[in-house]
Amino acid sequence: MSALYITSVWFVESGIFDLSWSPYFAALEFNWVVYSATVGLAFAVPASFLVGAVGWRIVPTQTTFSGALKGAVGAVATYFVAFVPIAAVVFVMEIASSESVGFGIAITNALELSGLFVAVGFMLTWWLAIPVGCLVGLIHAARHPTPN
């Protein structure tokens, strides 16, 4: 997903995708995007694994259609689950920074910045992440049918 994220930003910078309507995309710098995508990979992979493992245990799938649907929901849920550890790391970095900020400001900054990371990541990768989630869910349901 990080490679997809970086490629999407390259498309935005080259003018292939026109995202001039968004102030967030207007301020993107390619080096910052490559860094944040690489760091984000450390959060996205475990979040994706956690969502998949928990999702398949909680709701067993009996048909390939429900597997595809669960894969799509899991792909979207991964973004929300990844938000939590990203916010925690940003919060710790805020508290540990040389500038002494209060708890309230640190938590607000962490939530805002983490939300921005996840939102930008979602907007640049949803178009492939969700279909891949559907495909993985469909394959998993077809190869591991739930006994009746």
N, C-alpha and C positions, 0 to 999 in steps of 0.2 A: 504494500500500500504506500510505503514511503516513496518508492520509485514512481508510482502513479501520481502521488501528490507533487513531486518535483517536476514531473513531465507536465502536469496540468498548469503549474505556475509558469513553466517555460512557454506553454501555449498562450497564457495570458500576456506575458511580457512581449512575445513576438507579434501579438495582435490577432492571432488566430481565433481566440475567444475574446469577445468584447465584454469586459466587466467594468466599464467606466462608471456604471451606476452605483458602484459600491466604494465608499471611502476606504475600506479596509484593503481592497485589492489595489487601489491606487498607491498605497504606501508600501506594498510588498517589495522587498529587495531579495534577489535570487539567492545570495549567500545566506541570508537569515532563514530563508525558506528551506534550503538544503540542511542547515543546522537543525532547525526545529523538526523537520521530517525525520531526520536520523535519530534525534532524541525521542521523538514521538513513537518511533518503532519499538522502543524499549517498553512502552506502555500499551501499544495497540496489540502486540502479539499475545502477551499474557491475558489481556482483557478479552480478546477474541477466544482464546482457549477456555477461559473461565465461563464466558457466556455460553459457548457450545457445550461444555461438559455439564453445566447446571441445567441448561435448557433441555438437553436430551434425557436427563435423568428425571426431571420434574414432569415433563409431558411426553410420554412415549408416542412415537409416530407410527401410524398404521398404513398410511397411503403415501405415495410419492408426492401427491399434491400438498398434503399437509407437511411433508418434509421440506418442500420448496418454500412454503409459506413460513415455516419455522426458521429456515435459513435466512430469509429476507428480514424477519423480525430480529434474528440474532445479529445480523450485520448492522442494523440500526442501533440495537442495544449496546453493541461494542463501543460505539462512540460515547454513550452515556456512562458506561462502566469505566472507560479509560479516563473520563473527566476526574474521577475521584482521586486516583493516585497522582495525576498531574497537578491537581489543586493542592494536594498535600505537599508535594515536592516544592512547588512554587511558594507555598506558605512558609515552609522551613527555610527556604532561601531568603525570603523577605525578612524573617526574624533574625537570621544569622548575618544579614548584610551589615556593612559598617555603619550605615545610617540607621539610627535607632527610631523605629516607627512603632506605634502602638499596636496592640493585638487587633483592634477593630480595623485599622487601616491595612494591616498585613493580610487579614482574612479577606477583606474586600478586594484588595489588589490581586490576591491569589485566585479568587473566584472569577473576577473579571478577565484576567489574563488567560486562565485555563479555559474559560468559556469561549474566548476568542480563538484559542488554539483549536479547540474541538470544532467550533462552528466553521472556521476556515477549512480545516481538514475535511469536514463533512461536505461542504459545498464544492470542494475540488475533487472528491473521490466517490461520492454517492453513486454516480452513474455507472461505475463498474463494481463497487463493493456490494451493492444490493443484488445485481444479477449473479455475481460470483457466490454470494451467500445462498441464493436460490439453487444454484447448480450444486453446490456442496450439500445442501439439505436434501435435494432430490437424490443424489448419488448415495448419501448415507442411508436414507430411508429405503432405497431399493436394495442395497447390499446388506442391511441389517434390519430385516422385517421384525416387527414386534409380534411375539407369539400370542395367539388368542386364547 
